């Protein structure tokens, strides 16, 4: 059993980090620029983001590698730099983390299996290459996240499990439908997700993005109806996005997010962090509530 899952099994509630993309933009990432290339071009700026979450009290921080598969990097002419950029991503977060944990971020490829865009073998190989780079850079676990398609999630988990010695976690993104149920963009429900991704080898599962903490409570409750024991992670947005003065804003304050933390813990979440719109200030408030509990 890996170290992170072991801590959770012993009853510890872990605090993860928050958003990365918005901070890269604040530090100068331009539209159309590759975020992962910053790991080699501007490592000091990426390190500042990682460090800000450690300083806020995170037990675990992610890596700047969400779009780090060759399918995403090829669009920037960086398809031959997969291992190098993912290794650098993990090394930067490792430097900030010290004795805290590093989660190697792996996002979707943008390719759709059922459309014939890609083969299962090509997807597997792409995830394998990325996971190996993250392991080489010092990640403690592979964090497969924001998945909408079960087959892609399953292949990513398998590739990481079979080619690294790391713990492997997986989250999917769900949105609330008009009838009040939760579904991914590909029609997958939290119930559908649970057995498939645990059978594929995920040691921790959950949901990220797509919802604020309020909606995440229902998702966690649905997961817990199917499986009482699997560690569950929630990375919620800072509320639901609002379009204001020509830009998308996530309106939930650190205090508002913190108010719902006891409810998400009661629902069965074991690891709590943030996604779009969340800041070190949000994470600091989560830390305070978790420590108080």
Secondary structure, 3 states (H helix, E strand, C coil): CCHHHHHHHCCCCEECCCCCHHHHHHCCCCCCCCHHHHHHHCHHHHHHHHHHHHHHCCCEEECCCCCCCHHHHHHHCCHHHHHHHHHHHHHHHHHHHCCCEEEEEECCCCCCHHHCCCCHHHHHHHHHHHHHHHHHCCCCEEEEEEECCHHHHHHHHHHHHHHCCCEEEEEECCEECCCCCEECCCCCCHHHHHHHHHHCCCCEEEEEEEEEHHHHHHHHHHHHHHCCCCEEEEEEECCCEEEECCEEEECCCHHHHHHCHHHHHHHCCCEEEECCCCCHHHHHHHHHHHHHC
